[in-house]
Amino acid sequence: MKYPCLVPKRLCKTPVHVHLESEEIGNTGAPLHVADLDLLCSFQDKAKTVLTAEKKLVQLTGTALFPGDIAPDMPALSGGTITVYGEERRILQGSKNRNPDGTVNYCRLEVV
């Protein structure tokens, strides 16, 4: 059975550069798997106000959605950076959202 893609390619129009690093560390202390990708995504910005000792801080966050599996050789999307709109952001959380048969439907990166 073929499952519908929940993030259609026709809606992915924002160019991003993704630098992914695996959570596994080699003998030299560097990540074992590293991927540099130039992709199109559906990117949504958010801003939230965080109260600090200096009264407040506005923190920009965002979510990038990609159709399919952007890194099939990596078991999880855990860290790295993305460059979107000329600004580099750190990946806070990544997920591979799966179909009932175990295939990856879409990938989601939450950045800050």
All heavy atoms as an XYZ file, in Angstrom:
853
protein
N       0.838     -1.182      0.000
C       0.000      0.000      0.000
C       0.881      1.244      0.000
O       1.842      1.326      0.736
C      -0.898     -0.012      1.233
C      -1.736      1.207      1.375
S      -2.791      1.089      2.822
C      -3.968      2.310      2.412
N       0.548      2.197     -0.835
C       1.295      3.452     -0.889
C       0.584      4.492     -0.040
O      -0.609      4.723     -0.201
C       1.397      3.923     -2.333
C       2.166      5.212     -2.469
C       2.800      5.306     -3.822
C       3.417      6.633     -4.067
N       4.533      6.963     -3.270
N       1.324      5.085      0.884
C       0.763      6.091      1.777
C       0.965      7.481      1.181
O       1.994      7.761      0.561
C       1.435      6.004      3.148
C       1.166      4.692      3.839
C       2.071      3.660      3.787
C      -0.029      4.489      4.522
C       1.815      2.447      4.404
C      -0.301      3.284      5.133
C       0.633      2.271      5.072
O       0.366      1.079      5.674
N       0.018      8.392      1.379
C       0.176      9.753      0.840
C       1.246     10.520      1.620
O       1.370     10.367      2.834
C      -1.204     10.377      1.043
C      -1.809      9.616      2.163
C      -1.262      8.218      2.066
N       2.011     11.323      0.917
C       3.031     12.154      1.565
C       2.333     13.326      2.238
O       1.565     14.052      1.604
C       4.049     12.640      0.542
S       5.391     13.559      1.294
N       2.580     13.504      3.513
C       1.919     14.566      4.270
C       2.565     15.931      4.066
O       1.992     16.944      4.457
C       1.896     14.197      5.754
C       1.135     12.907      6.073
C       1.236     12.586      7.555
C      -0.311     13.006      5.648
N       3.757     15.955      3.454
C       4.429     17.208      3.099
C       4.694     17.147      1.593
O       5.736     16.673      1.157
C       5.747     17.388      3.880
C       6.419     18.696      3.504
C       5.506     17.333      5.372
N       3.750     17.606      0.770
C       3.919     17.513     -0.688
C       5.090     18.374     -1.190
O       5.343     19.464     -0.672
C       2.604     18.050     -1.247
C       1.656     18.093     -0.118
C       2.463     18.165      1.136
N       5.799     17.865     -2.192
C       6.942     18.584     -2.756
C       6.534     19.932     -3.336
O       7.317     20.874     -3.321
C       7.623     17.735     -3.830
C       8.399     16.594     -3.279
C       9.140     15.861     -4.383
C       9.890     14.689     -3.790
N      10.648     13.963     -4.804
N       5.321     20.049     -3.826
C       4.889     21.314     -4.448
C       4.783     22.451     -3.429
O       4.768     23.614     -3.794
C       3.576     21.117     -5.184
C       2.374     20.909     -4.297
C       1.096     20.750     -5.113
N      -0.062     20.654     -4.260
C      -0.489     19.556     -3.673
N       0.153     18.429     -3.868
N      -1.550     19.571     -2.904
N       4.718     22.126     -2.136
C       4.651     23.153     -1.092
C       6.029     23.505     -0.530
O       6.147     24.428      0.266
C       3.744     22.690      0.047
C       2.290     22.402     -0.336
C       1.515     21.938      0.881
C       1.639     23.618     -0.960
N       7.054     22.776     -0.918
C       8.412     23.004     -0.413
C       9.146     23.937     -1.369
O       9.639     23.507     -2.411
C       9.140     21.678     -0.266
S       8.355     20.586      0.911
N       9.208     25.208     -1.014
C       9.789     26.211     -1.903
C      10.912     27.007     -1.258
O      11.520     27.838     -1.916
C       8.702     27.164     -2.388
C       7.647     26.428     -3.186
C       6.654     27.345     -3.789
C       5.640     26.474     -4.501
N       4.995     27.077     -5.579
N      11.198     26.782      0.013
C      12.231     27.539      0.709
C      13.561     26.800      0.605
O      13.687     25.679      1.103
C      11.863     27.716      2.201
O      10.572     28.295      2.282
C      12.868     28.595      2.904
N      14.580     27.401     -0.044
C      15.885     26.727     -0.124
C      16.617     26.805      1.213
O      16.681     27.866      1.841
C      16.625     27.504     -1.211
C      15.958     28.822     -1.271
C      14.549     28.643     -0.783
N      17.161     25.682      1.645
C      17.931     25.622      2.891
C      19.177     24.770      2.679
O      19.193     23.881      1.835
C      17.112     25.038      4.074
C      15.977     25.930      4.457
C      16.627     23.650      3.782
N      20.202     25.071      3.454
C      21.402     24.234      3.505
C      21.383     23.548      4.866
O      21.327     24.203      5.898
C      22.675     25.060      3.338
C      23.914     24.241      3.471
N      24.360     23.425      2.461
C      24.764     24.075      4.500
C      25.455     22.809      2.867
N      25.715     23.189      4.107
N      21.417     22.217      4.863
C      21.324     21.438      6.095
C      22.671     20.764      6.352
O      23.215     20.098      5.476
C      20.217     20.362      5.994
C      20.121     19.569      7.277
C      18.879     20.997      5.658
N      23.209     20.955      7.555
C      24.424     20.278      8.003
C      24.023     19.382      9.164
O      23.719     19.872     10.261
C      25.487     21.289      8.438
C      26.717     20.644      8.996
N      27.681     20.087      8.214
C      27.112     20.458     10.278
C      28.632     19.590      8.989
N      28.296     19.805     10.244
N      23.973     18.068      8.919
C      23.553     17.112      9.944
C      24.764     16.412     10.544
O      25.708     16.061      9.831
C      22.629     16.048      9.343
C      21.269     16.518      8.864
C      20.561     15.392      8.135
C      20.436     16.990     10.034
N      24.718     16.194     11.859
C      25.754     15.447     12.562
C      25.079     14.359     13.377
O      24.034     14.590     13.979
C      26.549     16.362     13.487
C      27.298     17.448     12.754
C      28.000     18.411     13.696
O      27.748     18.350     14.915
O      28.793     19.220     13.207
N      25.674     13.170     13.390
C      25.091     12.063     14.148
C      25.476     12.171     15.615
O      26.428     12.867     15.982
C      25.561     10.723     13.582
O      26.931     10.524     13.857
N      24.751     11.451     16.455
C      25.058     11.446     17.878
C      26.219     10.505     18.194
O      26.790     10.554     19.272
C      23.816     11.072     18.699
C      23.321      9.670     18.487
C      22.399      9.517     17.288
O      22.086     10.493     16.604
O      22.016      8.375     17.016
N      26.593      9.644     17.234
C      27.707      8.722     17.423
C      29.028      9.457     17.224
O      29.197     10.210     16.279
C      27.603      7.570     16.439
C      26.324      6.769     16.569
C      26.149      5.791     15.421
O      27.029      5.734     14.535
O      25.135      5.102     15.416
N      29.983      9.209     18.130
C      31.275      9.892     18.076
C      32.357      8.860     17.812
O      32.379      7.791     18.427
C      31.542     10.660     19.383
C      30.488     11.750     19.535
C      32.940     11.243     19.406
C      30.580     12.524     20.818
N      33.269      9.171     16.896
C      34.368      8.283     16.551
C      35.524      8.411     17.521
O      35.460      9.108     18.549
N      36.639      7.765     17.199
C      37.830      7.776     18.058
C      38.449      9.155     18.188
O      39.072      9.460     19.198
C      38.879      6.800     17.503
C      38.385      5.370     17.554
O      37.515      5.032     18.351
N      38.938      4.524     16.699
N      38.285      9.989     17.178
C      38.881     11.328     17.211
C      37.990     12.355     17.907
O      38.374     13.498     18.057
C      39.157     11.810     15.780
O      37.915     11.880     15.070
C      40.116     10.884     15.061
N      36.792     11.965     18.298
C      35.866     12.886     18.948
C      34.939     13.593     17.983
O      34.116     14.396     18.397
N      35.083     13.311     16.698
C      34.219     13.921     15.684
C      33.024     13.003     15.426
O      33.110     11.793     15.638
C      34.997     14.134     14.394
N      31.900     13.560     14.983
C      30.741     12.719     14.661
C      31.068     11.731     13.545
O      31.809     12.048     12.611
C      29.677     13.713     14.205
C      30.141     15.038     14.666
C      31.617     14.973     14.797
N      30.516     10.507     13.642
C      30.772      9.478     12.628
C      30.105      9.795     11.300
O      30.705      9.630     10.245
C      30.287      8.110     13.119
C      31.152      7.434     14.165
C      30.550      6.101     14.558
C      32.569      7.223     13.664
N      28.861     10.222     11.330
C      28.128     10.520     10.105
C      27.862     12.012     10.021
O      27.316     12.602     10.943
C      26.793      9.777     10.072
C      26.937      8.296     10.116
N      27.381      7.560      9.055
C      26.696      7.412     11.107
C      27.406      6.290      9.379
N      27.003      6.173     10.626
N      28.271     12.596      8.912
C      28.015     14.014      8.666
C      27.432     14.129      7.268
O      27.912     13.489      6.335
C      29.309     14.850      8.781
C      29.054     16.291      8.413
C      29.885     14.758     10.183
N      26.381     14.921      7.116
C      25.756     15.122      5.813
C      25.549     16.618      5.584
O      25.069     17.322      6.470
C      24.421     14.392      5.748
N      25.956     17.101      4.408
C      25.691     18.474      3.983
C      24.753     18.397      2.789
O      25.106     17.828      1.746
C      26.976     19.193      3.596
C      27.781     19.618      4.815
O      27.183     20.216      5.720
O      28.995     19.342      4.853
N      23.561     18.967      2.942
C      22.517     18.850      1.928
C      21.972     20.222      1.556
O      21.795     21.079      2.420
C      21.369     17.989      2.469
C      21.746     16.636      3.078
C      20.598     16.087      3.886
C      22.128     15.684      1.985
N      21.698     20.423      0.281
C      20.985     21.610     -0.193
C      19.617     21.138     -0.652
O      19.510     20.397     -1.632
C      21.744     22.290     -1.334
C      23.007     22.974     -0.840
O      22.909     23.719      0.149
O      24.072     22.757     -1.428
N      18.573     21.541      0.074
C      17.226     21.031     -0.137
C      16.211     22.156     -0.205
O      16.518     23.312      0.117
C      16.840     20.087      1.014
C      17.755     18.898      1.280
C      17.413     18.265      2.605
C      17.616     17.891      0.159
N      14.998     21.804     -0.580
C      13.849     22.702     -0.500
C      12.937     22.175      0.609
O      12.761     20.967      0.751
C      13.092     22.737     -1.822
C      13.828     23.342     -3.008
C      12.990     23.196     -4.267
C      14.152     24.800     -2.758
N      12.371     23.086      1.388
C      11.516     22.670      2.494
C      10.338     23.630      2.637
O      10.268     24.659      1.984
C      12.303     22.622      3.803
S      12.703     24.241      4.483
N       9.437     23.266      3.522
C       8.377     24.163      3.959
C       8.814     24.674      5.324
O       8.889     23.911      6.279
C       7.052     23.412      4.059
O       6.068     24.245      4.619
N       9.156     25.965      5.406
C       9.713     26.520      6.640
C       8.719     27.474      7.283
O       8.170     28.346      6.614
C      11.026     27.257      6.352
C      11.746     27.693      7.591
C      12.480     26.772      8.324
C      11.677     28.992      8.033
C      13.131     27.152      9.473
C      12.332     29.391      9.174
C      13.069     28.471      9.899
N       8.503     27.302      8.565
C       7.587     28.149      9.327
C       8.350     28.789     10.487
O       8.951     28.084     11.290
C       6.419     27.318      9.884
C       5.676     26.514      8.839
C       5.067     27.378      7.760
O       4.514     28.423      8.041
N       5.175     26.938      6.520
N       8.326     30.131     10.548
C       8.982     30.876     11.626
C       8.047     31.056     12.802
O       6.838     31.179     12.631
C       9.389     32.278     11.147
C      10.669     32.268     10.369
O      11.598     31.545     10.754
O      10.740     32.999      9.370
N       8.638     31.115     13.998
C       7.898     31.457     15.211
C       8.790     32.353     16.055
O      10.010     32.261     15.983
C       7.578     30.205     16.044
C       6.611     29.247     15.414
C       6.230     28.154     16.386
C       7.359     27.159     16.517
N       6.997     25.985     17.320
N       8.194     33.193     16.826
C       8.930     34.007     17.788
C       8.236     33.873     19.129
O       7.015     33.871     19.202
C       8.969     35.467     17.355
N       9.038     33.716     20.174
C       8.436     33.650     21.498
C       9.243     34.506     22.456
O      10.438     34.711     22.276
C       8.330     32.207     21.990
C       9.624     31.521     22.282
C       9.350     30.119     22.786
C      10.658     29.413     23.113
N      10.436     28.074     23.628
N       8.572     35.016     23.467
C       9.193     35.856     24.462
C       9.513     35.017     25.683
O       8.644     34.357     26.240
C       8.260     37.014     24.853
O       7.923     37.741     23.673
C       8.923     37.938     25.841
N      10.777     35.056     26.090
C      11.229     34.320     27.258
C      11.616     35.345     28.315
O      12.411     36.242     28.048
C      12.446     33.425     26.904
C      12.921     32.660     28.115
C      12.100     32.490     25.771
N      11.045     35.225     29.506
C      11.369     36.150     30.585
C      12.684     35.753     31.236
O      12.875     34.616     31.633
C      10.251     36.163     31.621
C       8.907     36.697     31.124
C       7.859     36.588     32.211
C       9.039     38.124     30.656
N      13.601     36.700     31.305
C      14.906     36.474     31.913
C      15.106     37.478     33.040
O      14.218     38.287     33.333
C      16.024     36.641     30.877
O      16.011     37.998     30.415
C      15.852     35.703     29.706
N      16.270     37.463     33.654
C      16.571     38.415     34.721
C      16.609     39.843     34.188
O      16.339     40.792     34.921
C      17.907     38.067     35.372
N      16.920     40.004     32.901
C      16.946     41.328     32.272
C      15.589     41.710     31.701
O      15.494     42.476     30.771
C      18.001     41.370     31.163
C      19.420     41.256     31.631
C      19.841     39.814     31.873
O      19.352     38.910     31.165
O      20.632     39.597     32.797
N      14.536     41.140     32.188
C      13.140     41.414     31.833
C      12.593     40.510     30.734
O      11.668     39.802     30.950
C      12.891     42.887     31.490
C      13.262     43.843     32.594
C      12.438     43.573     33.811
C      12.890     44.515     34.934
N      12.530     44.031     36.218
N      13.167     40.537     29.527
C      12.650     39.637     28.509
C      13.635     39.465     27.366
O      14.529     40.268     27.168
C      11.297     40.098     27.983
C      11.323     41.302     27.073
C       9.933     41.574     26.553
C       9.961     42.672     25.511
N       8.656     42.888     24.931
N      13.445     38.407     26.621
C      14.265     38.085     25.472
C      13.362     37.484     24.407
O      12.542     36.625     24.700
C      15.344     37.070     25.877
C      16.144     36.404     24.777
C      17.126     37.397     24.163
C      16.913     35.222     25.320
N      13.466     37.965     23.189
C      12.685     37.412     22.092
C      13.531     36.352     21.408
O      14.650     36.619     20.979
C      12.258     38.506     21.091
C      11.556     37.899     19.900
C      11.372     39.523     21.770
N      13.004     35.142     21.353
C      13.726     34.020     20.773
C      13.028     33.594     19.488
O      11.838     33.303     19.486
C      13.747     32.866     21.770
C      14.572     31.702     21.349
C      14.589     30.625     22.413
O      13.594     30.383     23.075
N      15.725     29.995     22.571
N      13.788     33.573     18.388
C      13.244     33.133     17.103
C      13.438     31.634     16.965
O      14.521     31.114     17.197
C      13.942     33.844     15.949
C      13.717     35.341     15.854
C      14.554     35.915     14.731
C      12.259     35.649     15.632
N      12.376     30.955     16.619
C      12.437     29.518     16.380
C      11.759     29.224     15.057
O      11.122     30.101     14.472
C      11.746     28.727     17.511
O      10.378     29.107     17.562
C      12.393     28.996     18.850
N      11.871     28.008     14.614
C      11.228     27.644     13.369
C      11.161     26.148     13.192
O      11.798     25.385     13.916
N      10.383     25.733     12.202
C      10.221     24.328     11.869
C      10.393     24.162     10.366
O       9.771     24.879      9.582
C       8.823     23.830     12.284
O       8.652     24.059     13.674
C       8.658     22.357     11.993
N      11.252     23.223      9.990
C      11.469     22.896      8.577
C      10.914     21.502      8.324
O      11.259     20.557      9.029
C      12.951     22.953      8.234
N      10.042     21.385      7.319
C       9.433     20.108      6.953
C       9.949     19.678      5.578
O       9.947     20.477      4.636
C       7.916     20.228      6.921
C       7.246     20.625      8.233
C       5.764     20.891      8.008
C       7.436     19.550      9.277
N      10.394     18.418      5.473
C      10.957     17.876      4.240
C      10.185     16.630      3.833
O       9.946     15.759      4.673
C      12.422     17.472      4.441
C      13.309     18.597      4.887
C      13.513     18.854      6.235
C      13.938     19.401      3.964
C      14.335     19.876      6.654
C      14.775     20.428      4.372
C      14.964     20.676      5.718
N       9.813     16.488      2.568
C       9.149     15.248      2.135
C      10.153     14.093      2.081
O      11.289     14.272      1.651
C       8.616     15.587      0.745
C       9.483     16.695      0.272
C       9.936     17.452      1.486
N       9.746     12.928      2.540
C      10.604     11.746      2.484
C      11.710     11.773      3.520
O      11.708     12.556      4.466
N      12.683     10.897      3.338
C      13.808     10.743      4.265
C      15.002     11.513      3.720
O      15.546     11.164      2.671
C      14.141      9.262      4.415
C      15.074      8.985      5.579
O      15.552      9.941      6.219
O      15.324      7.799      5.842
N      15.442     12.564      4.408
C      16.548     13.383      3.908
C      17.907     12.753      4.196
O      18.882     13.090      3.544
C      16.492     14.826      4.466
C      16.611     14.849      5.980
C      15.247     15.531      4.000
C      16.763     16.240      6.563
N      17.986     11.847      5.160
C      19.252     11.185      5.503
C      18.999      9.711      5.790
O      18.939      9.304      6.943
C      19.893     11.877      6.688
N      18.846      8.887      4.730
C      18.520      7.479      4.959
C      19.614      6.687      5.669
O      19.328      5.679      6.302
C      18.272      6.927      3.558
C      18.773      7.939      2.614
C      18.891      9.230      3.333
N      20.883      7.143      5.596
C      21.963      6.419      6.259
C      22.093      6.776      7.741
O      22.858      6.143      8.457
C      23.290      6.676      5.535
C      23.631      8.156      5.460
O      22.697      8.976      5.450
O      24.828      8.484      5.389
N      21.363      7.769      8.204
C      21.399      8.155      9.613
C      20.121      7.665     10.303
O      19.031      7.936      9.833
C      21.521      9.675      9.746
C      22.787     10.233      9.134
S      22.881     12.024      9.196
C      23.394     12.259     10.869
N      20.257      6.953     11.428
C      19.069      6.436     12.103
C      18.207      7.519     12.745
O      16.999      7.361     12.879
C      19.632      5.485     13.152
C      21.043      5.894     13.345
C      21.490      6.541     12.076
N      18.827      8.628     13.158
C      18.085      9.708     13.812
C      18.661     11.049     13.387
O      19.836     11.158     13.052
C      18.163      9.566     15.325
N      17.816     12.064     13.415
C      18.241     13.437     13.128
C      18.375     14.135     14.475
O      17.380     14.526     15.075
C      17.202     14.143     12.257
C      16.846     13.450     10.944
C      15.710     14.182     10.254
C      18.047     13.353     10.051
N      19.614     14.279     14.945
C      19.762     14.761     16.312
C      20.471     16.096     16.451
O      20.258     16.800     17.429
C      20.511     13.723     17.150
O      21.795     13.518     16.620
N      21.311     16.463     15.512
C      22.032     17.709     15.703
C      22.588     18.260     14.410
O      22.579     17.609     13.372
N      23.076     19.491     14.496
C      23.655     20.167     13.346
C      23.083     21.560     13.207
O      22.569     22.144     14.172
N      23.155     22.095     12.000
C      22.656     23.443     11.738
C      21.942     23.465     10.394
O      22.164     22.596      9.553
C      23.810     24.473     11.687
O      24.714     24.104     10.654
C      24.526     24.578     13.009
N      21.088     24.468     10.220
C      20.531     24.750      8.898
C      20.709     26.239      8.625
O      20.714     27.051      9.556
C      19.047     24.347      8.742
C      18.113     25.258      9.508
C      18.810     22.911      9.139
C      16.654     25.069      9.113
N      20.898     26.558      7.370
C      20.994     27.955      6.946
C      19.761     28.255      6.112
O      19.545     27.647      5.066
C      22.268     28.194      6.130
O      23.391     27.774      6.898
C      22.414     29.656      5.774
N      18.940     29.178      6.612
C      17.705     29.540      5.941
C      17.594     31.065      5.939
O      17.891     31.709      6.942
C      16.478     28.871      6.611
C      16.354     29.260      8.057
C      15.194     29.163      5.868
N      17.228     31.632      4.812
C      17.137     33.089      4.636
C      18.449     33.781      5.021
O      18.452     34.869      5.594
C      15.982     33.668      5.441
C      14.637     33.120      5.056
C      13.798     32.554      6.014
C      14.196     33.139      3.743
C      12.556     32.040      5.669
C      12.964     32.626      3.392
C      12.157     32.086      4.361
O      10.926     31.569      4.015
N      19.592     33.125      4.747
C      20.894     33.699      5.032
C      21.299     33.669      6.489
O      22.325     34.219      6.854
N      20.539     33.013      7.327
C      20.801     32.969      8.756
C      21.012     31.520      9.197
O      20.238     30.641      8.840
C      19.596     33.562      9.499
C      19.798     33.736     10.958
C      18.593     34.418     11.589
O      17.997     35.317     10.955
O      18.238     34.026     12.704
N      22.083     31.284      9.945
C      22.357     29.926     10.417
C      21.657     29.703     11.750
O      21.751     30.514     12.662
C      23.861     29.713     10.583
C      24.224     28.290     10.920
C      25.712     28.050     10.886
O      26.281     28.085      9.783
O      26.277     27.831     11.967
N      20.940     28.580     11.844
C      20.213     28.235     13.066
C      20.606     26.833     13.507
O      20.880     25.973     12.688
C      18.708     28.298     12.831
C      18.240     29.689     12.467
C      16.757     29.738     12.368
N      16.315     31.061     11.958
C      15.088     31.486     12.111
N      14.181     30.714     12.649
N      14.751     32.693     11.719
N      20.594     26.624     14.808
C      20.968     25.342     15.394
C      19.757     24.417     15.448
O      18.658     24.839     15.803
C      21.504     25.583     16.808
C      22.026     24.355     17.506
C      22.655     24.714     18.841
N      21.838     25.609     19.634
C      20.919     25.213     20.517
N      20.679     23.935     20.684
N      20.235     26.095     21.209
N      19.965     23.148     15.106
C      18.884     22.159     15.174
C      18.689     21.762     16.627
O      19.608     21.274     17.286
C      19.204     20.923     14.305
C      19.289     21.332     12.834
C      18.158     19.835     14.515
C      19.769     20.224     11.918
N      17.503     22.006     17.119
C      17.152     21.685     18.495
C      16.618     20.262     18.595
O      16.936     19.522     19.518
C      16.106     22.686     19.001
C      15.639     22.556     20.421
C      16.785     22.833     21.373
C      14.513     23.528     20.688
N      15.819     19.868     17.624
C      15.183     18.554     17.640
C      14.872     18.141     16.214
O      14.485     18.959     15.389
C      13.896     18.635     18.460
C      13.164     17.344     18.620
C      11.934     17.513     19.509
O      11.680     18.586     20.028
N      11.190     16.466     19.654
N      15.042     16.869     15.925
C      14.715     16.343     14.613
C      13.903     15.076     14.746
O      14.034     14.341     15.729
N      13.053     14.820     13.765
C      12.263     13.591     13.804
C      12.024     13.085     12.391
O      11.938     13.860     11.441
C      10.929     13.815     14.519
O      10.139     14.739     13.815
N      11.961     11.764     12.295
C      11.568     11.096     11.063
C      10.187     10.516     11.335
O      10.042      9.592     12.133
C      12.549      9.977     10.710
C      13.910     10.482     10.284
C      14.777      9.332      9.833
C      16.111      9.846      9.323
N      16.908      8.769      8.728
N       9.182     11.096     10.718
C       7.808     10.657     10.942
C       7.483      9.528      9.971
O       7.605      9.683      8.771
C       6.859     11.843     10.784
C       7.186     12.914     11.793
O       6.941     12.751     12.973
N       7.797     13.993     11.341
N       7.070      8.408     10.532
C       6.953      7.169      9.766
C       5.516      6.777      9.446
O       4.591      7.133     10.160
C       7.631      6.032     10.517
C       9.106      6.304     10.738
C       9.823      5.124     11.360
N      11.212      5.432     11.598
C      12.182      5.295     10.709
N      11.908      4.829      9.515
N      13.424      5.600     11.004
N       5.392      6.021      8.359
C       4.134      5.395      7.973
C       3.943      4.127      8.811
O       4.892      3.650      9.438
C       4.172      5.031      6.480
C       4.238      6.247      5.603
O       3.572      7.245      5.847
N       5.062      6.179      4.566
N       2.754      3.545      8.818
C       2.544      2.290      9.564
C       3.445      1.139      9.122
O       3.733      0.245      9.905
C       1.075      1.960      9.297
C       0.436      3.274      9.032
C       1.483      4.079      8.325
N       3.930      1.171      7.867
C       4.803      0.089      7.408
C       6.274      0.331      7.741
O       7.133     -0.484      7.419
C       4.636     -0.133      5.901
C       5.086      1.056      5.069
O       5.428      2.098      5.641
O       5.086      0.937      3.833
N       6.603      1.448      8.393
C       7.971      1.737      8.819
C       8.750      2.649      7.901
O       9.841      3.085      8.255
N       8.242      2.971      6.727
C       8.942      3.893      5.834
C       8.761      5.328      6.334
O       7.791      5.646      7.019
C       8.411      3.779      4.388
O       7.011      4.082      4.387
C       8.647      2.397      3.827
N       9.700      6.187      5.981
C       9.660      7.578      6.432
C       8.756      8.383      5.508
O       8.958      8.417      4.299
C      11.075      8.183      6.479
C      11.023      9.660      6.860
C      11.946      7.421      7.455
N       7.748      9.043      6.084
C       6.830      9.873      5.313
C       7.420     11.268      5.122
O       7.474     11.782      4.013
C       5.478      9.958      6.014
C       4.409     10.563      5.153
O       4.531     11.696      4.727
N       3.359      9.804      4.883
N       7.862     11.881      6.212
C       8.496     13.194      6.127
C       9.429     13.397      7.316
O       9.337     12.709      8.326
C       7.466     14.331      6.047
C       6.639     14.542      7.293
C       6.999     15.516      8.223
C       5.499     13.802      7.546
C       6.236     15.721      9.366
C       4.727     14.005      8.663
C       5.112     14.978      9.581
O       4.369     15.180     10.709
N      10.347     14.346      7.164
C      11.287     14.692      8.232
C      10.968     16.097      8.721
O      10.574     16.968      7.959
C      12.722     14.643      7.726
S      13.290     12.995      7.301
N      11.179     16.287     10.022
C      10.890     17.567     10.649
C      12.097     17.991     11.473
O      12.601     17.213     12.280
C       9.671     17.406     11.551
C       9.310     18.618     12.335
C       8.182     18.269     13.290
N       7.719     19.458     13.947
C       6.463     19.778     14.104
N       5.536     18.954     13.668
N       6.123     20.877     14.702
N      12.571     19.219     11.241
C      13.664     19.781     12.028
C      13.166     21.030     12.724
O      12.667     21.947     12.083
C      14.855     20.135     11.122
C      15.551     18.989     10.396
C      16.641     19.535      9.504
C      16.102     17.989     11.371
N      13.298     21.046     14.044
C      12.953     22.233     14.827
C      14.246     22.954     15.168
O      15.190     22.347     15.682
C      12.191     21.824     16.077
C      10.850     21.220     15.733
C      10.024     20.864     16.956
O      10.260     21.444     18.037
O       9.152     20.005     16.814
N      14.298     24.246     14.844
C      15.534     25.017     14.971
C      15.323     26.219     15.883
O      14.213     26.687     16.095
C      16.042     25.474     13.590
C      16.382     24.289     12.734
C      15.053     26.366     12.890
N      16.427     26.680     16.422
C      16.413     27.862     17.278
C      17.605     28.739     16.936
O      18.595     28.292     16.415
C      16.415     27.463     18.776
C      17.728     26.828     19.171
C      16.084     28.612     19.653
